[in-house]
Amino acid sequence: MINKRLLVKNLLAHNDENSFYDKKQFLNIGEKEGKAKFLKHVCALANSNPNNNSFIVVGVEDEENRIMGVDFFDDSKIQNLVNAYLENPPLISYENIPFPDLPEGKVVGLVTIRSSGNICSLKKNIWKYWGGSIFFRDGSISMPKVFDIEIKDTNSQVVADIEQHARNNIELTLDGVIDFINNRHGDLESSYKVFKEQFVVCWAGLTKKENGKIYYSRVDIELINEQVRLFYSALDEVEITYNDETFTTTEYVQLGLHDRQKYYPLETKTIVFRDNGTYKMDSTLIFEPPQFDKKTLHHIYNSNNAILERIKKKVPLKKNELTDLKNLPATYLICALNGFDEARQKLEENRWIIKEYDQEVYASLKESLRILRKVRYN
């Protein structure tokens, strides 16, 4: 069982960017340019490593190798994105790795790429890259290649050695459980469960009971053995169920207009633990977007646009506009779910302006974009 935090440390400590490893300060797959660059690197790493894993570490400053962290990235459908744009797509996963010195909510992202064994290429045009393009790694750079295309295995033993040095042990597991419960979440109700005598899942949050069920907010869930954060949210509510073989979360999001708010089930994630020391994670989107009166939404959409224009022009907001600003990400989200296609683009385009203006609204904006990303890739 690989401890992913040790794996990241080994990659950072012993290797500069190369043909099986890349690092990024952040990913921005919400915009076309960022998505295209990400797909280019995935394609190049897959082609350069036909028989072993390759990696992208996210949240690391490039020149000094300093771990800065990124926001928790909850996108279980990233494989769908890769499948949509790449021919012979590799298997890909994105995992959130907590590091003790990072601020709450910040993690290091680990993208693991496993080639299909065949030449990977772009299916269709995206940004400035043409459909049919094939990329390989040339040292630390992902480069297009149009002749002498041949996939070669040159890294298998190196990667195997790195992964072997990142194997977990009982000391790391026990330290992880104690740190999670006593240090990181001493102010929250914490629990743990051991599956198949070797997997340890810890979770913490604020609890409340409704109709005999327990719901968690401020939720943090971690697979301790691999140092992987499975779920993190400061806003949404989560229901947790488990038995001897499975651990399931159901996430709920709060949506509504004005004072009429309601929780809607968004997604279920189930981890199935097996006797042979492996596990499988499945996610199912169960979200049915609420529908609202189009005339009301047109009014809200135009009002949100006007507020953004006032912020851009540094015009002070009135008291009622400040109230509307607090709800702006959630109402833009509702508009996007009701056919206002440009509402999502408004959130993407103005995220940095909102971040500078109001951190609390920015946190809500990130949650809205996360939900839209889930719905889109499903």
C-alpha positions in Angstrom: 0.0 0.0 0.0 1.6 3.3 -1.1 1.6 6.3 1.2 0.8 9.1 -1.2 2.4 11.8 0.9 5.7 9.9 0.9 5.4 9.4 -2.8 5.0 13.1 -3.4 8.0 13.8 -1.1 10.1 11.2 -3.0 9.2 12.7 -6.3 10.0 16.3 -5.1 13.2 15.3 -3.3 14.9 13.0 -5.9 13.7 14.1 -9.2 13.5 17.3 -11.3 10.7 17.4 -13.8 11.4 14.6 -16.3 9.8 12.1 -18.7 7.6 10.5 -15.9 7.0 13.4 -13.6 5.7 17.0 -13.9 4.8 19.6 -11.3 2.4 22.5 -11.5 1.6 25.4 -9.2 -2.1 25.0 -10.0 -4.4 23.5 -12.6 -7.2 25.5 -14.3 -9.3 23.0 -16.3 -12.3 25.3 -16.1 -10.9 27.5 -18.9 -10.0 26.3 -22.4 -6.3 27.1 -22.3 -5.8 25.4 -18.9 -7.7 22.4 -20.0 -5.7 22.1 -23.3 -2.4 22.3 -21.5 -3.5 19.7 -18.9 -4.5 17.3 -21.7 -1.3 17.9 -23.5 0.8 16.9 -20.5 -1.4 13.8 -19.8 -1.0 12.7 -23.4 2.8 13.2 -23.3 3.3 11.4 -20.0 1.2 8.5 -21.1 3.1 8.1 -24.4 6.5 8.4 -22.6 5.6 5.8 -20.0 3.8 2.9 -21.6 4.5 0.3 -18.8 4.5 2.4 -15.6 2.7 5.2 -13.7 3.6 8.8 -14.4 2.7 11.7 -12.2 1.7 15.4 -12.1 2.2 17.0 -8.6 0.0 20.1 -8.2 0.5 22.9 -5.7 4.3 23.2 -5.9 6.3 26.3 -6.7 8.4 25.4 -9.7 11.8 27.1 -9.1 12.3 26.4 -5.4 10.2 23.2 -5.2 8.3 24.8 -2.3 5.0 23.2 -1.3 2.3 25.9 -1.5 -0.8 23.7 -1.8 -4.0 24.2 -3.7 -7.7 24.0 -2.9 -9.3 20.6 -2.4 -10.2 19.5 -5.9 -13.3 17.2 -5.8 -13.7 16.0 -9.3 -14.2 12.2 -9.6 -15.1 12.6 -13.3 -11.8 13.8 -14.5 -11.5 10.5 -16.4 -14.6 11.6 -18.4 -12.7 14.7 -19.5 -9.7 12.7 -20.6 -11.9 10.2 -22.4 -13.7 13.0 -24.3 -10.5 14.6 -25.7 -7.9 11.8 -26.0 -7.7 8.8 -28.3 -6.5 5.7 -26.4 -6.9 7.6 -23.1 -4.8 6.6 -20.1 -6.4 5.7 -16.8 -6.1 8.8 -14.6 -6.9 9.7 -11.0 -6.6 12.9 -9.0 -6.0 12.6 -5.3 -5.8 15.2 -2.6 -2.8 14.8 -0.3 -2.9 16.6 3.1 0.4 18.1 4.3 0.7 19.1 8.0 2.1 22.6 7.4 -0.5 23.7 4.9 -3.5 25.9 5.9 -6.9 24.2 6.5 -8.5 23.2 3.2 -5.2 23.3 1.3 -3.7 20.1 -0.1 -1.2 18.9 -2.7 -2.8 17.4 -5.8 -1.5 14.1 -7.2 -2.4 13.2 -10.7 -1.5 9.5 -11.5 -1.5 8.5 -15.2 -1.4 4.9 -16.4 -1.0 4.4 -20.2 -3.3 2.1 -22.1 -0.1 0.8 -23.9 -1.2 2.4 -27.2 -0.3 5.7 -28.7 -2.4 8.5 -27.1 -3.4 11.5 -29.2 -5.9 14.4 -29.2 -9.3 13.4 -30.7 -10.3 17.0 -31.6 -9.1 20.5 -31.7 -8.7 22.4 -28.4 -7.3 25.8 -27.9 -4.2 26.0 -30.3 -3.7 22.2 -30.4 -5.0 20.3 -33.5 -6.9 17.1 -33.3 -4.6 14.1 -34.1 -1.7 15.8 -32.4 0.7 13.4 -30.5 2.8 14.5 -27.6 5.9 13.1 -25.9 8.1 14.2 -23.0 11.4 15.8 -24.0 13.1 16.1 -20.7 10.8 18.3 -18.6 8.8 19.6 -21.6 5.7 18.1 -23.4 6.4 18.4 -27.1 4.4 17.5 -30.2 5.9 14.8 -32.4 5.1 14.0 -36.1 7.7 11.4 -37.1 9.6 8.5 -35.6 6.7 7.9 -33.3 7.5 4.9 -31.1 6.6 4.3 -27.4 9.6 3.1 -25.4 9.8 1.8 -21.8 12.7 3.6 -20.1 11.4 4.4 -16.7 9.7 1.3 -15.2 12.5 0.4 -12.8 13.0 4.0 -11.6 9.3 4.5 -10.9 9.1 1.1 -9.2 11.9 2.1 -6.9 10.2 5.4 -6.0 6.9 3.7 -5.3 8.7 1.0 -3.2 10.2 3.7 -1.0 6.8 5.2 -0.4 5.3 2.0 1.1 3.2 2.5 4.2 3.9 1.0 7.6 2.0 0.6 10.9 3.9 3.5 12.6 2.8 6.0 9.8 -0.8 4.7 10.0 -1.0 5.1 13.8 0.6 8.5 13.7 -1.9 9.5 11.0 -4.9 8.4 13.0 -3.8 10.2 16.2 -2.9 13.4 14.4 -6.2 13.4 12.6 -8.3 13.0 15.7 -6.3 14.8 18.4 -4.5 17.6 16.6 -6.2 18.5 13.3 -9.8 18.0 14.4 -9.8 18.2 18.2 -12.7 20.6 18.1 -14.9 18.3 16.0 -16.6 14.9 16.5 -14.2 12.4 15.0 -14.5 8.7 14.2 -12.6 6.0 12.5 -13.3 2.5 11.0 -10.9 -0.3 10.1 -11.8 -2.2 6.9 -10.4 -5.7 6.1 -7.9 -5.4 8.9 -5.7 -3.0 7.0 -7.6 0.1 5.7 -8.3 2.9 8.1 -10.8 5.7 7.3 -11.1 8.7 9.6 -13.8 11.3 9.4 -14.7 14.5 11.4 -17.3 17.1 11.3 -20.1 18.9 13.1 -23.1 16.6 13.5 -26.8 16.9 13.6 -29.7 14.4 13.7 -32.7 14.5 11.5 -35.3 11.7 11.1 -32.9 9.2 12.7 -30.0 10.0 10.4 -26.8 11.8 11.2 -25.5 14.5 8.9 -22.1 16.1 9.0 -21.0 19.6 8.1 -17.4 21.0 8.1 -16.6 17.5 6.9 -13.1 16.1 6.5 -12.7 12.4 5.4 -9.3 10.7 5.0 -8.0 7.3 4.0 -5.1 7.3 6.5 -3.1 4.4 5.0 -2.5 6.3 1.7 -2.7 9.8 3.2 -5.4 10.7 0.7 -8.2 13.2 1.6 -11.4 11.7 0.2 -13.7 14.6 1.0 -13.5 18.1 2.3 -16.1 20.8 2.5 -16.8 23.8 4.8 -20.3 24.4 3.4 -22.2 21.3 2.3 -23.7 18.5 4.4 -22.8 14.8 4.1 -24.4 11.6 5.2 -22.0 8.8 6.0 -22.9 5.1 6.1 -20.7 2.0 6.2 -20.5 -1.7 6.9 -17.6 -4.2 7.1 -16.8 -3.9 3.4 -18.0 -0.5 2.1 -17.8 3.2 3.1 -20.3 5.5 1.5 -20.9 9.2 1.5 -23.9 11.1 0.2 -23.3 14.8 -0.4 -26.1 17.4 -0.2 -26.0 21.0 -1.5 -28.2 23.8 -0.3 -30.0 25.7 -3.0 -32.9 28.1 -3.2 -34.0 31.7 -3.7 -34.3 34.2 -0.9 -35.4 32.5 2.3 -36.7 29.3 0.5 -33.7 27.0 0.9 -33.6 23.3 0.6 -30.9 20.5 0.6 -30.6 18.5 -2.6 -28.6 15.2 -2.8 -25.7 15.7 -5.2 -23.5 12.7 -5.4 -22.8 9.4 -3.7 -19.3 7.9 -3.3 -18.7 4.3 -2.3 -15.4 2.7 -1.5 -15.4 -1.1 -1.7 -12.5 -2.7 0.3 -11.4 -6.1 -0.8 -9.7 -9.0 1.0 -6.7 -8.9 -1.4 -5.5 -5.5 -0.1 -7.1 -3.4 -2.9 -10.1 -1.1 -3.0 -12.4 0.4 -5.7 -14.0 3.8 -5.5 -17.3 4.5 -7.4 -19.2 7.8 -7.6 -22.7 8.4 -8.9 -24.2 11.8 -9.6 -27.8 11.7 -8.2 -28.5 15.4 -8.6 -31.8 16.7 -10.0 -31.4 20.5 -10.4 -34.3 22.5 -9.0 -36.3 24.5 -11.6 -37.4 28.1 -11.0 -39.4 30.7 -12.8 -37.5 32.0 -15.8 -38.7 35.6 -15.4 -37.5 35.7 -11.8 -34.1 34.2 -12.8 -33.7 36.8 -15.6 -34.1 39.5 -13.0 -31.6 37.9 -10.7 -29.1 37.3 -13.5 -29.2 40.9 -14.6 -28.9 42.1 -11.0 -25.8 39.9 -10.5 -24.3 41.3 -13.7 -24.9 44.9 -12.5 -23.3 44.1 -9.1 -20.1 42.8 -10.8 -19.9 45.9 -13.0 -20.1 48.1 -9.9 -17.3 46.1 -8.3 -15.1 46.3 -11.4 -15.6 50.1 -11.5 -15.0 50.3 -7.7 -18.4 51.9 -7.1 -19.5 51.3 -3.5 -22.3 48.8 -3.1 -25.6 49.7 -1.4 -26.8 47.7 1.6 -29.2 45.6 -0.5 -26.5 44.9 -3.1 -24.1 43.7 -0.4 -26.8 41.2 0.6 -27.3 40.1 -3.0 -23.5 39.8 -3.4 -23.4 37.2 -0.6 -25.9 35.1 -2.6 -24.4 35.8 -6.0 -22.5 32.5 -6.5 -25.5 30.5 -5.4 -27.9 32.4 -7.6 -25.5 32.3 -10.6 -25.4 28.5 -10.0 -29.2 28.2 -10.1 -29.2 30.3 -13.3 -26.6 28.0 -14.9 -28.6 24.9 -13.9 -31.7 26.5 -15.5 -30.3 27.1 -18.9 -28.4 30.4 -18.5 -25.3 29.2 -20.1 -23.3 32.3 -19.6 -23.8 32.2 -15.8 -21.0 29.7 -15.3 -18.7 31.8 -17.5 -19.5 34.9 -15.4 -18.3 32.9 -12.3 -15.1 31.8 -14.0 -14.3 35.2 -15.5 -14.8 37.2 -12.3 -13.4 34.7 -9.6 -10.3 36.8 -9.0 -12.2 40.0 -8.7 -14.5 38.5 -6.2 -11.6 36.9 -4.3 -10.0 40.4 -3.9 -13.3 41.9 -2.8 -14.8 39.4 -0.4 -13.1 36.1 0.7 -16.4 34.6 2.1 -18.2 35.1 -1.3 -15.1 33.7 -3.0 -15.4 30.5 -1.0 -19.0 30.2 -2.0 -18.0 30.8 -5.7 -15.6 27.9 -5.6 -18.3 25.6 -4.3 -20.7 26.7 -7.1 -18.0 26.0 -9.7 -17.3 22.6 -8.2 -20.9 21.6 -8.5 -21.1 22.9 -12.1 -18.0 20.9 -12.9 -19.5 17.7 -11.6 -22.7 18.2 -13.5 -20.9 19.1 -16.7 -18.6 16.1 -16.8 -21.5 13.7 -16.0 
